[in-house]
């Protein structure tokens, strides 16, 4: 079965400046893993129209899906909708469904209505992403899905998006009190043996001890387990053993 790929674009000067901690990518990747959609690329972009538009046009042709976060609020620097319209060469238009919802809200002061209505502008031809939180409205155009940067709003939007699915991406991992350099040769042999399994090693320091976390990812459970067991045998030859083992068959 063909691997479905995606790209995540995290939009906002506040991310690049370090003012705001990015907290959406992990959630998006885990959600997509369940659907068999691999996040093959992720980028952080500034609030610059042409940069966003140019990047969208590159990645929407390269990957099956593109998911963007941020920049769809009511302020002057929320320019994602404008940038997506620029990328597709279509005008922005006021969506009456969103506008009516905003106007009917009793919690919005009249003085802020004009700015709030900025959130009702979407590129011509765009469909809407369901959002029951009352926050910014997401939309999609072809294979590009535009969502809010606010984590709680994004987490309400993402599960409502209907996309093609494939075999879920699964993972398992182990931790060992050996440095990466001690494992490098053995892991290389495991990777050569199981080329359909993605194997990553990540160093850690915990309670004054140094070790390595080895993560196995793929779509075939039998291959994952075989690669996992081959690695455990290699650890025994090195005079060590896993201090922990984890099997995350549900979240990738």
N, C-alpha and C positions, 0 to 999 in steps of 0.2 A: 504494500500500500504506500502511495506517495506521501512523503513527509510534508506536512503543511507548515509553512514558515511565516513569521511575522516580525515586524519591527515596532519598537515602542519609542515614541518621541516625547521627551519630557520638556515642556516649554516653560520658560520663565527666567528672567534675570535674577530673581531671588534664589534660584537654585545654583546658578553660576557664581553668585557672589558669596555663597555660603550662609546667607541669612536664613534660609529655610532648608531644613533637612528633607531630602527626598525619601518618601515613604510609600510610593505606589508601585514601583517596578517589581518588587518581590511578590506582591499580591497578584499583579497582572500575570506574571510568569507562572505562578503556581496554578492560577485559574485556567490559563491556557494549556498547561501541561495535562490537566485532566481531560481536555478535549483533543489531545493529540496535536496541539499547535505549538511548535517550538519557537521561542523567542530567539531569533538568530542575530538580532542587532538591536541596540538601544543607544540613543543619543540624547544629550542635553542641549537645547537650543536657546538662544537669546530671544528677547521680544523684538525681533526685526522681521518685517514683512517678507522681504525678498529671501532672507536666509531660510525662513520657515517654508515658503513656497517652493524654493529650489530643492530643499531637502525632501519635502513631500513628493515632489515629482520624480526624484531619483528612487526613493525607497518603495513607492507604490507600484513601480514597474518591476522591481527586483523581488519583492516578497508578496505572498498571497494576501496578507493583511497588514494594515498599518493602524496603530492605536496611538492617539495623542492625548496628553494630559495637560491641563492648565490653559489659562488665557481666554476663558469664555465668560468672564464675569462682567460687571457693569462699568468698570473704570477705563480710563483712556489707554492704559497699557495692556488691556485685554484685547489682543489683536489676532487671536487664532482664527476666528471666523473669517475675518478679512483676508488673512493669509491663505486659508484654504480656498476661498473664492478666487484669489489671485492664481493659485496653483492650477486650478481647473479652468481658468479663463471665463468665469461666470460672475454675474453681479450678486451682491448681497440683496436680500429682500426681507421684508418684515413678515414673519410667520404669524398669521392671525391667531392660530391656536395658542401659541406661547404668549402673544401679546394680551389676549383675553384673560389668560390665567394670571398674568402679572397684574393687570388692571383690576381684577376682581379680588385681589388679596387685600383684606382690611388692615393688614399689618404694615403696609407700605405708605409712608407719608407722601403727600402730593408733591412735595418739594424734591423727592428723589425719583419720581416716576420716570422722568425722561432718561435718566441714567439707567434705571432698571430695564427700560425697554431696549437698551442696547443688547440685552441677552436674548431678545426675540429675533435678532437678525441672523439669518442662516444663508448659506450659498444657495442660489437658485437650483432646484432639483434635488435638494438634500432631503433625506428622511430623518425622522426624529428618534432619538434613543429615549426609552421610557425612563422617567425620573420622578419618583414619588416623594422625594425629600423636599421639594419646593425650591431647590437651589437652581444653579445654572442649568440650562437645557443643552444636552448633548445632541449631536446629529451625525449622520454618515453620508458619504458621497462615494459611490462605487465601493472600493475596498478600504476606504479610509474612515476610521471611526474616531470621533472627536469627543473627549470626555473632560469633565471638570478635574482640576488639580486637588481640590479638597478631598482628602482620603475617604471620609464618610459618604460623600456624594458619589465619588467614583465607584465605591464598593456597592452602591445601590444601582448604578448604571450597568456595570460590566456584566453581571449575570443575566441581564435582559437581552443582551445582544445575541442574535442567532447567526452562527457562522458554521461553515462546513467543519466536520470533525474527522479525526483519524484515530489510530491506535494511541491510547494514552502514553505519555512519557513517564516511566517509572524510575525509581531510584532506590539504592541502598548504600550504606556507608559503614565504615569502621574507623576507629581511632586507635592509634598505636603510639607508644612512647619511643619513637625513633624519628630522627630528623629526615627530611626529604632526601638528602644526599645518600643516606643509607638505603633508601627504597628505590631510587631512580632506576637502577638497572633492572630490578625485578618487575617494576611496574611497566617498564618498556616491553619486557617479554610478554606480560599479560595483555598489554594493548595490541601487540602484534598478533597474538593468538585470537583475540576477540575484537576484531576491527569494527564490529557493529555496536560495540559498547563504548560509550564515552566515559573515559576515566580521568578524573582530576584529583590532584593532591594539593592539600592546603595546610600550611604549617600553623601551629597554635602554641601558645604559652599559657599554662594554667597551674596555679599554685607553685610557681617556681620551676615547673618541669616543662620541657619542650617535646612536642610530638607532631604527628601528622594525621590529618583527617583525609581518608581516601574515599571518594564518591564515585559511584558507578551509575550511569544513566543510560536508558535505552527503552525499547518497546517490547523486547522479548524477555520474559521472566526467566526462562531457562538459561539463556545466555548470561543474564545478569548474575544469577546464582553461581554459574560455572566460573565466571571471572572473579567473583567474590571468593569462592573456595580456593581457586588457584592462588589468589593473593594471600589468603590465610596460610596456605602451605609454604609460600615463600617466606612469610614472617617466621614460621617455625624454623626454617633453615637458617634464618638470621638470629635465632635464639630469642625471639620475642613472640608476642601474641596480642590480639586485639584487646584493648581495655574496654571497648564498647562496640556494639553492633546495632545498626538501625535499618529497618526495612520500611520504606515509605511508598507502598504500592499505590496509595490513593492520591498523593499530591505531587509526585515527581521530584 
